[in-house]
């Protein structure tokens, strides 16, 4: 009888364990997918350099400044945001980071002036800095 009782008790724990593993896998898959989308959004900036150069009449110094703006905001803010989110986890920072990158791309798409291109590049960098520590 003890064997039957032990088996019936173990079965729900296994079902619960399987359910928890499925949930963990779904979360990891979702975060991985979003991470890939976030990295694709970031890689769009260098991909459109030829278009920006032609449409806005930019020289290489200005394109370099766009890259610098993106890299500085992404690289310098990411460790700071990482330290903050290590002390106080902020899972909502994942959608905020994605939203910032998206807004940066929209600003780039509709920019009428070079300064707006810099703002868009910095928003993409900020989005990257917010997204990566928490993902």
N, CA, C and O atoms as CSV, one atom per row, in Angstrom:
chain,resi,resn,atom,element,x,y,z
A,1,UNK,N,N,0.803,-1.189,0.000
A,1,UNK,CA,C,0.000,0.000,0.000
A,1,UNK,C,C,0.852,1.261,0.000
A,1,UNK,O,O,0.491,2.275,-0.599
A,2,UNK,N,N,1.947,1.181,0.659
A,2,UNK,CA,C,2.809,2.351,0.681
A,2,UNK,C,C,3.328,2.687,-0.710
A,2,UNK,O,O,3.504,3.857,-1.050
A,3,UNK,N,N,3.570,1.660,-1.509
A,3,UNK,CA,C,4.050,1.918,-2.854
A,3,UNK,C,C,2.994,2.639,-3.683
A,3,UNK,O,O,3.328,3.543,-4.449
A,4,UNK,N,N,1.742,2.260,-3.545
A,4,UNK,CA,C,0.659,2.908,-4.283
A,4,UNK,C,C,0.511,4.356,-3.844
A,4,UNK,O,O,0.340,5.246,-4.676
A,5,UNK,N,N,0.574,4.588,-2.555
A,5,UNK,CA,C,0.462,5.952,-2.041
A,5,UNK,C,C,1.636,6.795,-2.514
A,5,UNK,O,O,1.457,7.952,-2.895
A,6,UNK,N,N,2.814,6.234,-2.493
A,6,UNK,CA,C,3.997,6.969,-2.933
A,6,UNK,C,C,3.882,7.319,-4.410
A,6,UNK,O,O,4.254,8.419,-4.817
A,7,UNK,N,N,3.371,6.393,-5.213
A,7,UNK,CA,C,3.220,6.664,-6.635
A,7,UNK,C,C,2.166,7.727,-6.898
A,7,UNK,O,O,2.351,8.575,-7.770
A,8,UNK,N,N,1.067,7.696,-6.161
A,8,UNK,CA,C,0.019,8.681,-6.397
A,8,UNK,C,C,0.454,10.069,-5.940
A,8,UNK,O,O,0.016,11.067,-6.512
A,9,UNK,N,N,1.296,10.148,-4.935
A,9,UNK,CA,C,1.804,11.445,-4.481
A,9,UNK,C,C,2.847,11.960,-5.462
A,9,UNK,O,O,2.906,13.159,-5.733
A,10,UNK,N,N,3.664,11.069,-5.992
A,10,UNK,CA,C,4.723,11.477,-6.906
A,10,UNK,C,C,4.166,11.937,-8.246
A,10,UNK,O,O,4.768,12.793,-8.894
A,11,UNK,N,N,3.049,11.398,-8.672
A,11,UNK,CA,C,2.491,11.744,-9.976
A,11,UNK,C,C,2.110,13.220,-10.081
A,11,UNK,O,O,2.478,13.858,-11.067
A,12,UNK,N,N,1.389,13.795,-9.108
A,12,UNK,CA,C,1.079,15.216,-9.229
A,12,UNK,C,C,2.327,16.089,-9.211
A,12,UNK,O,O,2.367,17.108,-9.901
A,13,UNK,N,N,3.332,15.722,-8.450
A,13,UNK,CA,C,4.570,16.504,-8.421
A,13,UNK,C,C,5.230,16.482,-9.793
A,13,UNK,O,O,5.776,17.495,-10.231
A,14,UNK,N,N,5.187,15.345,-10.475
A,14,UNK,CA,C,5.764,15.239,-11.802
A,14,UNK,C,C,4.971,16.076,-12.800
A,14,UNK,O,O,5.557,16.752,-13.645
A,15,UNK,N,N,3.655,16.036,-12.709
A,15,UNK,CA,C,2.828,16.848,-13.602
A,15,UNK,C,C,3.082,18.327,-13.358
A,15,UNK,O,O,3.161,19.112,-14.303
A,16,UNK,N,N,3.207,18.704,-12.106
A,16,UNK,CA,C,3.494,20.091,-11.767
A,16,UNK,C,C,4.871,20.490,-12.273
A,16,UNK,O,O,5.063,21.594,-12.783
A,17,UNK,N,N,5.818,19.584,-12.128
A,17,UNK,CA,C,7.176,19.833,-12.588
A,17,UNK,C,C,7.210,19.999,-14.104
A,17,UNK,O,O,7.899,20.881,-14.617
A,18,UNK,N,N,6.477,19.164,-14.815
A,18,UNK,CA,C,6.408,19.264,-16.267
A,18,UNK,C,C,5.771,20.577,-16.688
A,18,UNK,O,O,6.227,21.212,-17.638
A,19,UNK,N,N,4.736,20.982,-16.000
A,19,UNK,CA,C,4.077,22.252,-16.291
A,19,UNK,C,C,5.013,23.426,-16.045
A,19,UNK,O,O,5.051,24.372,-16.832
A,20,UNK,N,N,5.761,23.366,-14.964
A,20,UNK,CA,C,6.715,24.433,-14.652
A,20,UNK,C,C,7.813,24.493,-15.702
A,20,UNK,O,O,8.227,25.579,-16.107
A,21,UNK,N,N,8.290,23.330,-16.145
A,21,UNK,CA,C,9.321,23.305,-17.176
A,21,UNK,C,C,8.795,23.876,-18.486
A,21,UNK,O,O,9.518,24.585,-19.185
A,22,UNK,N,N,7.554,23.577,-18.823
A,22,UNK,CA,C,6.954,24.118,-20.043
A,22,UNK,C,C,6.842,25.631,-19.949
A,22,UNK,O,O,7.088,26.337,-20.928
A,23,UNK,N,N,6.471,26.131,-18.773
A,23,UNK,CA,C,6.370,27.576,-18.577
A,23,UNK,C,C,7.736,28.229,-18.707
A,23,UNK,O,O,7.874,29.253,-19.376
A,24,UNK,N,N,8.745,27.646,-18.074
A,24,UNK,CA,C,10.102,28.188,-18.149
A,24,UNK,C,C,10.580,28.190,-19.596
A,24,UNK,O,O,11.162,29.174,-20.052
A,25,UNK,N,N,10.343,27.111,-20.315
A,25,UNK,CA,C,10.750,27.037,-21.714
A,25,UNK,C,C,10.047,28.111,-22.539
A,25,UNK,O,O,10.674,28.742,-23.389
A,26,UNK,N,N,8.764,28.324,-22.303
A,26,UNK,CA,C,8.017,29.348,-23.043
A,26,UNK,C,C,8.565,30.743,-22.755
A,26,UNK,O,O,8.676,31.568,-23.662
A,27,UNK,N,N,8.903,31.004,-21.511
A,27,UNK,CA,C,9.457,32.314,-21.150
A,27,UNK,C,C,10.820,32.508,-21.806
A,27,UNK,O,O,11.096,33.568,-22.368
A,28,UNK,N,N,11.668,31.494,-21.735
A,28,UNK,CA,C,12.999,31.597,-22.345
A,28,UNK,C,C,12.882,31.776,-23.852
A,28,UNK,O,O,13.616,32.572,-24.438
A,29,UNK,N,N,11.985,31.060,-24.477
A,29,UNK,CA,C,11.776,31.189,-25.916
A,29,UNK,C,C,11.284,32.588,-26.271
A,29,UNK,O,O,11.748,33.173,-27.250
A,30,UNK,N,N,10.363,33.125,-25.500
A,30,UNK,CA,C,9.836,34.469,-25.749
A,30,UNK,C,C,10.911,35.534,-25.589
A,30,UNK,O,O,11.038,36.426,-26.427
A,31,UNK,N,N,11.679,35.440,-24.518
A,31,UNK,CA,C,12.747,36.420,-24.287
A,31,UNK,C,C,13.811,36.304,-25.376
A,31,UNK,O,O,14.336,37.319,-25.834
A,32,UNK,N,N,14.134,35.091,-25.794
A,32,UNK,CA,C,15.115,34.898,-26.868
A,32,UNK,C,C,14.625,35.498,-28.178
A,32,UNK,O,O,15.392,36.140,-28.896
A,33,UNK,N,N,13.356,35.291,-28.490
A,33,UNK,CA,C,12.778,35.866,-29.706
A,33,UNK,C,C,12.839,37.392,-29.648
A,33,UNK,O,O,13.243,38.037,-30.616
A,34,UNK,N,N,12.442,37.963,-28.520
A,34,UNK,CA,C,12.482,39.423,-28.361
A,34,UNK,C,C,13.911,39.948,-28.427
A,34,UNK,O,O,14.153,41.024,-28.973
A,35,UNK,N,N,14.853,39.198,-27.876
A,35,UNK,CA,C,16.255,39.600,-27.932
A,35,UNK,C,C,16.724,39.654,-29.387
A,35,UNK,O,O,17.423,40.584,-29.790
A,36,UNK,N,N,16.333,38.652,-30.163
A,36,UNK,CA,C,16.682,38.659,-31.579
A,36,UNK,C,C,16.074,39.841,-32.317
A,36,UNK,O,O,16.746,40.478,-33.128
A,37,UNK,N,N,14.810,40.137,-32.043
A,37,UNK,CA,C,14.151,41.293,-32.670
A,37,UNK,C,C,14.853,42.581,-32.260
A,37,UNK,O,O,15.073,43.460,-33.094
A,38,UNK,N,N,15.206,42.700,-30.980
A,38,UNK,CA,C,15.894,43.894,-30.495
A,38,UNK,C,C,17.234,44.072,-31.208
A,38,UNK,O,O,17.579,45.185,-31.606
A,39,UNK,N,N,17.983,42.998,-31.369
A,39,UNK,CA,C,19.268,43.093,-32.054
A,39,UNK,C,C,19.094,43.419,-33.533
A,39,UNK,O,O,19.916,44.129,-34.113
A,40,UNK,N,N,18.035,42.910,-34.144
A,40,UNK,CA,C,17.763,43.253,-35.543
A,40,UNK,C,C,17.440,44.739,-35.667
A,40,UNK,O,O,17.903,45.403,-36.595
A,41,UNK,N,N,16.645,45.260,-34.729
A,41,UNK,CA,C,16.318,46.692,-34.770
A,41,UNK,C,C,17.584,47.538,-34.651
A,41,UNK,O,O,17.710,48.568,-35.314
A,42,UNK,N,N,18.516,47.106,-33.812
A,42,UNK,CA,C,19.761,47.855,-33.653
A,42,UNK,C,C,20.622,47.788,-34.908
A,42,UNK,O,O,21.295,48.758,-35.256
A,43,UNK,N,N,20.601,46.658,-35.578
A,43,UNK,CA,C,21.445,46.512,-36.763
A,43,UNK,C,C,20.878,47.249,-37.972
A,43,UNK,O,O,21.549,47.356,-38.998
A,44,UNK,N,N,19.669,47.752,-37.865
A,44,UNK,CA,C,19.109,48.517,-38.980
A,44,UNK,C,C,19.819,49.851,-39.172
A,44,UNK,O,O,19.907,50.345,-40.296
A,45,UNK,N,N,20.323,50.439,-38.097
A,45,UNK,CA,C,20.993,51.738,-38.221
A,45,UNK,C,C,22.184,51.668,-39.175
A,45,UNK,O,O,22.223,52.448,-40.127
A,46,UNK,N,N,23.151,50.785,-38.975
A,46,UNK,CA,C,24.251,50.722,-39.946
A,46,UNK,C,C,23.789,50.303,-41.343
A,46,UNK,O,O,24.402,50.686,-42.340
A,47,UNK,N,N,22.726,49.529,-41.415
A,47,UNK,CA,C,22.238,49.074,-42.719
A,47,UNK,C,C,21.691,50.221,-43.559
A,47,UNK,O,O,21.707,50.151,-44.788
A,48,UNK,N,N,21.209,51.272,-42.909
A,48,UNK,CA,C,20.632,52.385,-43.677
A,48,UNK,C,C,21.599,53.556,-43.845
A,48,UNK,O,O,21.197,54.613,-44.330
A,49,UNK,N,N,22.867,53.390,-43.455
A,49,UNK,CA,C,23.843,54.467,-43.645
A,49,UNK,C,C,23.907,54.954,-45.093
A,49,UNK,O,O,23.920,56.166,-45.313
A,50,UNK,N,N,23.948,54.065,-46.090
A,50,UNK,CA,C,23.985,54.571,-47.474
A,50,UNK,C,C,22.753,55.419,-47.824
A,50,UNK,O,O,22.867,56.426,-48.522
A,51,UNK,N,N,21.582,55.007,-47.336
A,51,UNK,CA,C,20.372,55.795,-47.596
A,51,UNK,C,C,20.433,57.148,-46.898
A,51,UNK,O,O,20.077,58.171,-47.482
A,52,UNK,N,N,20.885,57.150,-45.648
A,52,UNK,CA,C,20.998,58.410,-44.913
A,52,UNK,C,C,22.015,59.332,-45.577
A,52,UNK,O,O,21.793,60.538,-45.678
A,53,UNK,N,N,23.124,58.765,-46.028
A,53,UNK,CA,C,24.163,59.559,-46.692
A,53,UNK,C,C,23.612,60.224,-47.944
A,53,UNK,O,O,23.866,61.401,-48.199
A,54,UNK,N,N,22.861,59.464,-48.713
A,54,UNK,CA,C,22.317,59.999,-49.967
A,54,UNK,C,C,21.159,60.966,-49.719
A,54,UNK,O,O,21.141,62.057,-50.288
A,55,UNK,N,N,20.203,60.589,-48.888
A,55,UNK,CA,C,18.998,61.404,-48.685
A,55,UNK,C,C,19.253,62.692,-47.921
A,55,UNK,O,O,18.593,63.700,-48.173
A,56,UNK,N,N,20.201,62.673,-46.990
A,56,UNK,CA,C,20.459,63.856,-46.172
A,56,UNK,C,C,21.755,64.555,-46.560
A,56,UNK,O,O,22.115,65.569,-45.963
A,57,UNK,N,N,22.455,64.023,-47.551
A,57,UNK,CA,C,23.714,64.622,-47.983
A,57,UNK,C,C,24.765,64.607,-46.882
A,57,UNK,O,O,25.511,65.572,-46.717
A,58,UNK,N,N,24.822,63.521,-46.134
A,58,UNK,CA,C,25.750,63.438,-45.011
A,58,UNK,C,C,27.146,63.076,-45.489
A,58,UNK,O,O,27.316,62.404,-46.506
A,59,UNK,N,N,28.142,63.532,-44.738
A,59,UNK,CA,C,29.503,63.079,-44.996
A,59,UNK,C,C,29.839,61.968,-43.997
A,59,UNK,O,O,29.036,61.644,-43.123
A,60,UNK,N,N,31.016,61.401,-44.135
A,60,UNK,CA,C,31.371,60.274,-43.275
A,60,UNK,C,C,31.530,60.684,-41.815
A,60,UNK,O,O,31.304,59.872,-40.919
A,61,UNK,N,N,31.913,61.920,-41.567
A,61,UNK,CA,C,32.016,62.400,-40.191
A,61,UNK,C,C,30.644,62.373,-39.520
A,61,UNK,O,O,30.520,61.949,-38.371
A,62,UNK,N,N,29.623,62.823,-40.233
A,62,UNK,CA,C,28.269,62.833,-39.673
A,62,UNK,C,C,27.740,61.414,-39.454
A,62,UNK,O,O,27.063,61.145,-38.462
A,63,UNK,N,N,28.047,60.522,-40.370
A,63,UNK,CA,C,27.639,59.129,-40.193
A,63,UNK,C,C,28.384,58.519,-39.006
A,63,UNK,O,O,27.815,57.750,-38.231
A,64,UNK,N,N,29.654,58.869,-38.876
A,64,UNK,CA,C,30.420,58.410,-37.716
A,64,UNK,C,C,29.842,58.928,-36.413
A,64,UNK,O,O,29.838,58.219,-35.406
A,65,UNK,N,N,29.350,60.168,-36.426
A,65,UNK,CA,C,28.735,60.734,-35.225
A,65,UNK,C,C,27.435,60.004,-34.882
A,65,UNK,O,O,27.114,59.825,-33.707
A,66,UNK,N,N,26.690,59.584,-35.902
A,66,UNK,CA,C,25.494,58.767,-35.652
A,66,UNK,C,C,25.878,57.463,-34.943
A,66,UNK,O,O,25.244,57.060,-33.968
A,67,UNK,N,N,26.923,56.817,-35.452
A,67,UNK,CA,C,27.392,55.576,-34.838
A,67,UNK,C,C,27.872,55.829,-33.417
A,67,UNK,O,O,27.563,55.066,-32.502
A,68,UNK,N,N,28.629,56.903,-33.241
A,68,UNK,CA,C,29.140,57.253,-31.918
A,68,UNK,C,C,27.991,57.500,-30.942
A,68,UNK,O,O,28.038,57.043,-29.800
A,69,UNK,N,N,26.973,58.213,-31.382
A,69,UNK,CA,C,25.819,58.505,-30.525
A,69,UNK,C,C,25.136,57.218,-30.089
A,69,UNK,O,O,24.818,57.040,-28.913
A,70,UNK,N,N,24.915,56.326,-31.040
A,70,UNK,CA,C,24.298,55.039,-30.702
A,70,UNK,C,C,25.170,54.251,-29.732
A,70,UNK,O,O,24.685,53.755,-28.716
A,71,UNK,N,N,26.457,54.137,-30.047
A,71,UNK,CA,C,27.346,53.310,-29.233
A,71,UNK,C,C,27.547,53.875,-27.829
A,71,UNK,O,O,27.604,53.118,-26.860
A,72,UNK,N,N,27.654,55.190,-27.713
A,72,UNK,CA,C,27.854,55.794,-26.390
A,72,UNK,C,C,26.629,55.567,-25.516
A,72,UNK,O,O,26.754,55.174,-24.356
A,73,UNK,N,N,25.444,55.813,-26.071
A,73,UNK,CA,C,24.248,55.619,-25.247
A,73,UNK,C,C,24.075,54.151,-24.882
A,73,UNK,O,O,23.707,53.838,-23.750
A,74,UNK,N,N,24.332,53.256,-25.815
A,74,UNK,CA,C,24.161,51.827,-25.530
A,74,UNK,C,C,25.242,51.320,-24.577
A,74,UNK,O,O,24.941,50.618,-23.611
A,75,UNK,N,N,26.481,51.671,-24.844
A,75,UNK,CA,C,27.594,51.098,-24.085
A,75,UNK,C,C,27.769,51.702,-22.702
A,75,UNK,O,O,28.107,50.989,-21.758
A,76,UNK,N,N,27.546,52.994,-22.565
A,76,UNK,CA,C,27.753,53.623,-21.261
A,76,UNK,C,C,26.558,53.450,-20.327
A,76,UNK,O,O,26.731,53.344,-19.113
A,77,UNK,N,N,25.363,53.423,-20.879
A,77,UNK,CA,C,24.188,53.269,-20.025
A,77,UNK,C,C,23.939,51.820,-19.609
A,77,UNK,O,O,23.394,51.570,-18.534
A,78,UNK,N,N,24.330,50.877,-20.443
A,78,UNK,CA,C,24.014,49.474,-20.153
A,78,UNK,C,C,24.586,48.996,-18.819
A,78,UNK,O,O,23.849,48.365,-18.061
A,79,UNK,N,N,25.854,49.256,-18.485
A,79,UNK,CA,C,26.340,48.797,-17.175
A,79,UNK,C,C,25.633,49.484,-16.008
A,79,UNK,O,O,25.388,48.860,-14.976
A,80,UNK,N,N,25.306,50.756,-16.168
A,80,UNK,CA,C,24.599,51.482,-15.104
A,80,UNK,C,C,23.214,50.879,-14.895
A,80,UNK,O,O,22.804,50.615,-13.764
A,81,UNK,N,N,22.505,50.667,-15.988
A,81,UNK,CA,C,21.169,50.072,-15.893
A,81,UNK,C,C,21.274,48.643,-15.360
A,81,UNK,O,O,20.414,48.200,-14.599
A,82,UNK,N,N,22.320,47.924,-15.755
A,82,UNK,CA,C,22.533,46.571,-15.247
A,82,UNK,C,C,22.731,46.544,-13.741
A,82,UNK,O,O,22.195,45.673,-13.056
A,83,UNK,N,N,23.504,47.501,-13.220
A,83,UNK,CA,C,23.700,47.560,-11.764
A,83,UNK,C,C,22.391,47.872,-11.045
A,83,UNK,O,O,22.107,47.314,-9.986
A,84,UNK,N,N,21.605,48.760,-11.623
A,84,UNK,CA,C,20.323,49.122,-11.004
A,84,UNK,C,C,19.375,47.927,-11.005
A,84,UNK,O,O,18.747,47.626,-9.990
A,85,UNK,N,N,19.274,47.244,-12.149
A,85,UNK,CA,C,18.331,46.120,-12.232
A,85,UNK,C,C,18.836,44.878,-11.504
A,85,UNK,O,O,18.046,43.988,-11.190
A,86,UNK,N,N,20.138,44.802,-11.229
A,86,UNK,CA,C,20.634,43.708,-10.385
A,86,UNK,C,C,20.176,43.885,-8.943
A,86,UNK,O,O,19.868,42.912,-8.254
A,87,UNK,N,N,20.136,45.131,-8.496
A,87,UNK,CA,C,19.709,45.409,-7.122
A,87,UNK,C,C,18.199,45.339,-6.981
A,87,UNK,O,O,17.679,44.895,-5.957
A,88,UNK,N,N,17.507,45.777,-8.007
A,88,UNK,CA,C,16.046,45.792,-7.980
A,88,UNK,C,C,15.532,45.341,-9.346
A,88,UNK,O,O,15.425,46.160,-10.259
A,89,UNK,N,N,15.216,44.065,-9.502
A,89,UNK,CA,C,14.774,43.556,-10.805
A,89,UNK,C,C,13.578,44.344,-11.355
A,89,UNK,O,O,12.632,44.666,-10.636
A,90,UNK,N,N,13.658,44.634,-12.628
A,90,UNK,CA,C,12.600,45.379,-13.307
A,90,UNK,C,C,12.231,44.649,-14.593
A,90,UNK,O,O,12.687,45.040,-15.668
A,91,UNK,N,N,11.420,43.605,-14.512
A,91,UNK,CA,C,11.079,42.854,-15.721
A,91,UNK,C,C,10.331,43.686,-16.751
A,91,UNK,O,O,10.353,43.363,-17.939
A,92,UNK,N,N,9.669,44.750,-16.315
A,92,UNK,CA,C,8.978,45.615,-17.269
A,92,UNK,C,C,9.962,46.415,-18.119
A,92,UNK,O,O,9.554,47.073,-19.076
A,93,UNK,N,N,11.246,46.368,-17.786
A,93,UNK,CA,C,12.222,47.089,-18.599
A,93,UNK,C,C,12.390,46.448,-19.977
A,93,UNK,O,O,12.831,47.117,-20.912
A,94,UNK,N,N,12.048,45.172,-20.119
A,94,UNK,CA,C,12.127,44.539,-21.439
A,94,UNK,C,C,11.224,45.243,-22.448
A,94,UNK,O,O,11.710,45.635,-23.509
A,95,UNK,N,N,9.926,45.423,-22.168
A,95,UNK,CA,C,9.106,46.144,-23.144
A,95,UNK,C,C,9.496,47.613,-23.282
A,95,UNK,O,O,9.370,48.188,-24.363
A,96,UNK,N,N,9.971,48.228,-22.191
A,96,UNK,CA,C,10.402,49.628,-22.301
A,96,UNK,C,C,11.613,49.761,-23.220
A,96,UNK,O,O,11.699,50.709,-24.001
A,97,UNK,N,N,12.539,48.829,-23.132
A,97,UNK,CA,C,13.700,48.848,-24.017
A,97,UNK,C,C,13.310,48.652,-25.469
A,97,UNK,O,O,13.808,49.346,-26.356
A,98,UNK,N,N,12.413,47.700,-25.707
A,98,UNK,CA,C,11.926,47.475,-27.074
A,98,UNK,C,C,11.203,48.707,-27.598
A,98,UNK,O,O,11.374,49.091,-28.755
A,99,UNK,N,N,10.398,49.322,-26.746
A,99,UNK,CA,C,9.642,50.512,-27.158
A,99,UNK,C,C,10.582,51.661,-27.495
A,99,UNK,O,O,10.351,52.383,-28.465
A,100,UNK,N,N,11.631,51.838,-26.710
A,100,UNK,CA,C,12.591,52.905,-26.983
A,100,UNK,C,C,13.283,52.682,-28.324
A,100,UNK,O,O,13.458,53.623,-29.098
A,101,UNK,N,N,13.675,51.447,-28.598
A,101,UNK,CA,C,14.297,51.142,-29.894
A,101,UNK,C,C,13.322,51.391,-31.039
A,101,UNK,O,O,13.707,51.925,-32.079
A,102,UNK,N,N,12.074,51.011,-30.854
A,102,UNK,CA,C,11.061,51.222,-31.890
A,102,UNK,C,C,10.824,52.709,-32.133
A,102,UNK,O,O,10.739,53.145,-33.281
A,103,UNK,N,N,10.718,53.480,-31.068
A,103,UNK,CA,C,10.525,54.927,-31.216
A,103,UNK,C,C,11.734,55.535,-31.925
A,103,UNK,O,O,11.582,56.426,-32.761
A,104,UNK,N,N,12.932,55.058,-31.595
A,104,UNK,CA,C,14.130,55.540,-32.283
A,104,UNK,C,C,14.087,55.264,-33.775
A,104,UNK,O,O,14.474,56.114,-34.576
A,105,UNK,N,N,13.620,54.083,-34.153
A,105,UNK,CA,C,13.500,53.764,-35.582
A,105,UNK,C,C,12.448,54.628,-36.260
A,105,UNK,O,O,12.628,55.047,-37.404
A,106,UNK,N,N,11.357,54.896,-35.565
A,106,UNK,CA,C,10.311,55.760,-36.129
A,106,UNK,C,C,10.839,57.177,-36.308
A,106,UNK,O,O,10.568,57.823,-37.320
A,107,UNK,N,N,11.594,57.660,-35.320
A,107,UNK,CA,C,12.199,58.996,-35.440
A,107,UNK,C,C,13.148,59.024,-36.635
A,107,UNK,O,O,13.155,59.992,-37.396
A,108,UNK,N,N,13.947,57.972,-36.807
A,108,UNK,CA,C,14.836,57.913,-37.971
A,108,UNK,C,C,14.049,57.926,-39.274
A,108,UNK,O,O,14.453,58.569,-40.243
A,109,UNK,N,N,12.933,57.221,-39.296
A,109,UNK,CA,C,12.139,57.126,-40.524
A,109,UNK,C,C,11.544,58.464,-40.928
A,109,UNK,O,O,11.424,58.754,-42.118
A,110,UNK,N,N,11.171,59.284,-39.949
A,110,UNK,CA,C,10.495,60.545,-40.254
A,110,UNK,C,C,11.336,61.774,-39.949
A,110,UNK,O,O,10.813,62.888,-39.923
A,111,UNK,N,N,12.619,61.591,-39.721
A,111,UNK,CA,C,13.486,62.723,-39.381
A,111,UNK,C,C,13.576,63.685,-40.557
A,111,UNK,O,O,13.790,63.284,-41.702
A,112,UNK,N,N,13.408,64.948,-40.247
A,112,UNK,CA,C,13.535,65.967,-41.276
A,112,UNK,C,C,14.845,66.724,-41.175
A,112,UNK,O,O,15.146,67.576,-42.010
A,113,UNK,N,N,15.624,66.409,-40.150
A,113,UNK,CA,C,16.859,67.131,-39.899
A,113,UNK,C,C,17.872,66.183,-39.261
A,113,UNK,O,O,17.503,65.175,-38.659
A,114,UNK,N,N,19.135,66.517,-39.401
A,114,UNK,CA,C,20.203,65.673,-38.872
A,114,UNK,C,C,20.109,65.492,-37.359
A,114,UNK,O,O,20.409,64.417,-36.840
A,115,UNK,N,N,19.698,66.535,-36.659
A,115,UNK,CA,C,19.580,66.441,-35.197
A,115,UNK,C,C,18.583,65.345,-34.817
A,115,UNK,O,O,18.794,64.631,-33.837
A,116,UNK,N,N,17.507,65.209,-35.580
A,116,UNK,CA,C,16.542,64.143,-35.300
A,116,UNK,C,C,17.136,62.762,-35.582
A,116,UNK,O,O,16.770,61.784,-34.930
A,117,UNK,N,N,18.046,62.681,-36.545
A,117,UNK,CA,C,18.738,61.412,-36.770
A,117,UNK,C,C,19.560,61.037,-35.536
A,117,UNK,O,O,19.608,59.872,-35.142
A,118,UNK,N,N,20.205,62.037,-34.930
A,118,UNK,CA,C,20.978,61.786,-33.708
A,118,UNK,C,C,20.066,61.370,-32.554
A,118,UNK,O,O,20.411,60.488,-31.769
A,119,UNK,N,N,18.900,62.012,-32.459
A,119,UNK,CA,C,17.933,61.650,-31.414
A,119,UNK,C,C,17.468,60.209,-31.625
A,119,UNK,O,O,17.393,59.435,-30.670
A,120,UNK,N,N,17.157,59.849,-32.862
A,120,UNK,CA,C,16.729,58.482,-33.162
A,120,UNK,C,C,17.808,57.463,-32.829
A,120,UNK,O,O,17.520,56.413,-32.255
A,121,UNK,N,N,19.059,57.774,-33.193
A,121,UNK,CA,C,20.166,56.861,-32.889
A,121,UNK,C,C,20.348,56.707,-31.382
A,121,UNK,O,O,20.625,55.611,-30.895
A,122,UNK,N,N,20.192,57.804,-30.648
A,122,UNK,CA,C,20.351,57.708,-29.189
A,122,UNK,C,C,19.202,56.920,-28.563
A,122,UNK,O,O,19.416,56.187,-27.597
A,123,UNK,N,N,17.992,57.057,-29.093
A,123,UNK,CA,C,16.866,56.275,-28.568
A,123,UNK,C,C,17.058,54.777,-28.814
A,123,UNK,O,O,16.696,53.954,-27.974
A,124,UNK,N,N,17.622,54.435,-29.956
A,124,UNK,CA,C,17.924,53.029,-30.225
A,124,UNK,C,C,18.975,52.533,-29.235
A,124,UNK,O,O,18.865,51.425,-28.710
A,125,UNK,N,N,19.990,53.353,-28.982
A,125,UNK,CA,C,21.017,52.984,-28.008
A,125,UNK,C,C,20.464,52.853,-26.604
A,125,UNK,O,O,20.832,51.935,-25.872
A,126,UNK,N,N,19.584,53.764,-26.224
A,126,UNK,CA,C,18.959,53.699,-24.899
A,126,UNK,C,C,18.112,52.433,-24.790
A,126,UNK,O,O,18.127,51.754,-23.764
A,127,UNK,N,N,17.378,52.124,-25.852
A,127,UNK,CA,C,16.580,50.897,-25.853
A,127,UNK,C,C,17.439,49.660,-25.672
A,127,UNK,O,O,17.072,48.742,-24.940
A,128,UNK,N,N,18.578,49.639,-26.336
A,128,UNK,CA,C,19.505,48.519,-26.190
A,128,UNK,C,C,20.046,48.440,-24.767
A,128,UNK,O,O,20.146,47.358,-24.189
A,129,UNK,N,N,20.393,49.592,-24.212
A,129,UNK,CA,C,20.948,49.632,-22.855
A,129,UNK,C,C,19.929,49.179,-21.818
A,129,UNK,O,O,20.294,48.561,-20.818
A,130,UNK,N,N,18.672,49.478,-22.045
A,130,UNK,CA,C,17.623,49.067,-21.104
A,130,UNK,C,C,17.304,47.582,-21.269
A,130,UNK,O,O,17.117,46.870,-20.282
A,131,UNK,N,N,17.243,47.124,-22.505
A,131,UNK,CA,C,16.795,45.756,-22.789
A,131,UNK,C,C,17.808,44.694,-22.363
A,131,UNK,O,O,17.440,43.707,-21.727
A,132,UNK,N,N,19.065,44.888,-22.706
A,132,UNK,CA,C,20.037,43.806,-22.560
A,132,UNK,C,C,20.335,43.358,-21.127
A,132,UNK,O,O,20.440,42.151,-20.908
A,133,UNK,N,N,20.476,44.228,-20.158
A,133,UNK,CA,C,20.767,43.696,-18.811
A,133,UNK,C,C,19.662,42.791,-18.268
A,133,UNK,O,O,19.948,41.806,-17.588
A,134,UNK,N,N,18.426,43.112,-18.559
A,134,UNK,CA,C,17.311,42.346,-18.001
A,134,UNK,C,C,17.046,41.071,-18.804
A,134,UNK,O,O,16.461,40.119,-18.287
A,135,UNK,N,N,17.480,41.052,-20.075
A,135,UNK,CA,C,17.231,39.849,-20.874
A,135,UNK,C,C,18.344,38.857,-20.637
A,135,UNK,O,O,18.334,37.769,-21.213
